[in-house]
Amino acid sequence: MINERIDINNGGCMSARSNYVRKEYLPTVAAYMAGILDGEGSLSIGNYSGNRKNGDKHFQVNISVSSTDEILIDWIVNTFGGYKGKYTPKQMSKNGRKQVFRWQCSSSRLEHICEITLPYLVIKKRQAEILIQMRKTFHDAHNVKGIWQVQRLPKEILDLRQSLFEELRTLHNRTYSYKNDL
């Protein structure tokens, strides 16, 4: 966990469930953010134990950037919003000399950032496509609360989410060889 988490949406606080308002960005800003994501970013899908009643899995998509340069993290927060935090001493490596700062976002903000940076991403392009596809499964009409809590998701949506999770995991696998693609 990150210590000292700050929730910022263009200068104001918002809850995780608030409606995100899309903003226009210059192509140079989107390209710069794509470079940051390619170099310092992490695009991930978390797989959590889900509904205790029906056993459905719960997935959460997340983008984060970690850096020892707080100016970079502040620029991202001021430009795109999201959460800013810093690592606790226990999270730091034993030989780490500098404080590590982290920015992260999820939900509609994540989807928007993936969409605007997608044309400029090189290394993490497929990861961004997977996150966009995963987020689209959260927009469907079946994903609503019913009288008896959250309704069970259709099997095809659960299967799609699982396959996207597994594909992203294979992209994160450090033993992957690009020689296989040649």
N, C-alpha and C positions, 0 to 999 in steps of 0.2 A: 504494500500500500504506500501511497505517496503522502507525505506530511504536508500540512499547510495548503490545502486545496482551495483554490479561489475560482468561483464560477462567474464568468464574465461573458456578456453578450453585448458587444459594442458599448461598453461603459456601464451597463446596468446588469443587475443580477436577474437570473431566470431559473425556474425550476427545470428539472430534467424533462418534464412532461409538457413544457410550454411549446407553443408553435414557433418554429424557427422561421424568420423572415429572410428570404433569399436576397442577396445583395449582388450588384454588378461589380465585377473586378476587371481591371485592365489586363490584357493578355500578358504583359510583362510581369504583373504580380502573380498571375496563375502559373506562368512558366517558372518564376523564382520559387514558388511554393512547391512545384513539382520537383525541382532540383533538390530542395530540402528533403522532401519525402523520399526521393530516390537515394539520397546519401545518408540521411539521419533518421528517417521515418520507419515506423513499424505499422503495418496494416494487418489487423488480426480479427479472428472470430473466436470468441470464447464459447465453450460448450459446458454448460452448467447443468446440474441435476435439475430437473424440471418439476412439473406438476406432480405432487405426491399422489393425487387421486387417480390420474390416468397414465402416469409415467412418461408423458411427453417431455422431450428435452427442451431446454431453453438456450437459445443462442443470442449472443450480443456481439455486434460489430464495433470496432474501435480503431482509431488512428491515433498514434502518439509520435512525438518527436522528443528526443532527449539530447541535451547539450550542456556542456559546462559554461557556455556563453549565455548568460541571462538576457542579454540584449536581443539575441535571436528569438528566444522564447517570448519575450515581451512584444516583439514585432508581430509574431504570429497571433498572439492573444489580441493585440490591438487591431490587427487587420481582419482576422477571421473569427474572433471570439473563442470560446472553449474554456478549458480548465487549465490552470497553471499550478504546478506544485514543485516541490523539491524533494530529493531523496533524503531519507533519514540516515544517520550514521550506520545503522545496521544494514541498510540497503547498499551502501557504498562498498566498493572493493577495499580490501585491507590496505592496498598500496595506493588507493585513490587519494590524490592531493587536492583536487578541486571539487567544489560542490556541483552536483548534477541537478539540472532543472529539467522539468518535463512539461510538455503541453499535450493535451489529449482532447478528443472530441468523439461524439457518437451521434446516433440518430440522424435527423434530417440534415444537420450541419455537416456530418461526415459524408453523406450522400452528395451534397452540393459540392463540397471540396473535391471529392473523387471525380465528379463530372467535369468541373472546370479545369482540373489539372490533367485529366486523362490524355488530351492530345499531346502533352509535353512530357509525360512520364516515359522513361526508357526501361529501367530495371523493374519497376513495380507496376507496370501497366496492367498485366494480367491480374495481379492482386487487387487493383482498384476496380477492374471489371467484375471480379467476383464479389467484392463488397457492395457494389451497386446492385448486382443481381440479387444478393442476399437481402438488401434493404427493400427491394421491390416486393419481397414476400411478406413484409410487414405492413404494406399498404392495402392489401386485399381486404375486401369487405368481411371475410370470415374471421378476421383477427379482431373481434370485438368482445366486450364483456357481455355476458348474458345474465339471466336471472340467477343462475347457479355458478357465479364467478366466470372465469374465462372459458369460452367454448373450446372444445377440442378441435385442433387443426386437422384439415384433411391429410391423409397419408401421403399424397403426392407432394404437398408443401413440406411436410416433415422430411421426406426422402430427398427432396431438392436441397433443403437446408443442410442435411447431413452430407450430401455429395459435395456441395460447395465448401463446407468445412473441411472435408478430407482433401479436396483439391488444393485449397490454400495451404493446408498442412504439408502436402508434398512439395509445394513451391518453397516453403520455409526449410525443407530438409537440406542440410548443408552437404550431404553426400551426393546431391543431384549433379549429374555431369552434362554440360552443354555439348559434349562430344556426341551424345546420342542424337542431338538435333541436326547434326551435319550430314 
